[in-house]
Amino acid sequence: MLINQKMHILITADPELPVPPQLYGGIERIIDLLVKQLQYRGHTIGLLAHRDSTCPADYSFTWSGVKSQDRVDMLHNTASLYSAVKQFQPNLIHSFSRIFYLFPWLLNSSLPKIMSYQRQPSSRTVAWGNKLGKDSLIFTGCSEYICRQGRKVAGTWYPIHNCVELDKYTFQPTVADDAPLVFLSRIEKIKGAHNAIKVAKKTGHRLLIAGNYSTEGEAGKYWQEAIVPHLDKDGIEYVGTVDDVQKNQLLGKAAAMIVPIEWEEPFGIVFAEALACGTPVISCPKGALPEIVRQGIDGYLINNLQEAYDAVNNLDQIDRNNCRQRAEKCFAASVIVNQYEQLYSQLLNQNYYPTKSKSILV
């Protein structure tokens, strides 16, 4: 599909965090990439985001409130979006924020709207949003897994994965014989750091643990009881939080990234980042992981500790070139922006009739 028309697109981000994130962040980083690449392709982009955002959109707007769950802020932010649309006059609205903010425009069927989900969608909000928006609102999810949850409720859903900037990740075709395993994620039970430790000890590998941890509540208890007692013993080391440069180095020198999740992962950008370095992934077949990792090609999806031990012992069967090629073909920023751009064009060219062809992966 050729994209000939130049569009005015208003993109919204959650009000809590700046775009791009000041430290490591997920969707805020994706939004920053999307804005820049759409501008490069000649489109005019408006961004409604946190007041500290530095993303160089053509038109920048700020939320009045900074708390998504605060009822007063929700009303203020609905007014912020209404005002931004009036000023910017977009061809369409692409929301990565709260569907409630779209309320005044859900009743306006002439303005196409896309609501993108990076987490489990709320059945209630999807249902009423689809009912009010009718044919003017469609949904995207960051994985087919998320879309399946949404389709159970209502609406037209398109899976568009999250992306990585490939030039930030150095492909490493080989690693040292004693290369460590790496755990890189939030350090909480659902991410499986405790099982990564068990696997490393059983297989005799060093394990470098990177990521944020909490000192409060259940997450704090998990850190103190399940992780701390193992640190600085048997090759288990906590290296702290990492920026982009450190992350590239950490993943690049790893025999594998092991994050044996215990929840339905919506996507997980770090898995695609590991593949971009040529680093195999060991995780579990939950949520979006089967969409990211091809079993025995890009890594291993394991169901128990014995399968995890076997996966580590069979890492020499994984061709790291396949990992990099997977990232280039499926998760590169240019690939993902193409999909969004094609969706925008499809909606406008068809005068927004989603009953027509829903295939944008062309």
Order of alpha helices (4+ residues) and beta strands (2+ residues): beta-alpha-beta-beta-alpha-beta-alpha-beta-alpha-beta-alpha-beta-beta-alpha-beta-alpha-beta-alpha-beta-alpha-beta-alpha-beta-alpha-alpha-alpha
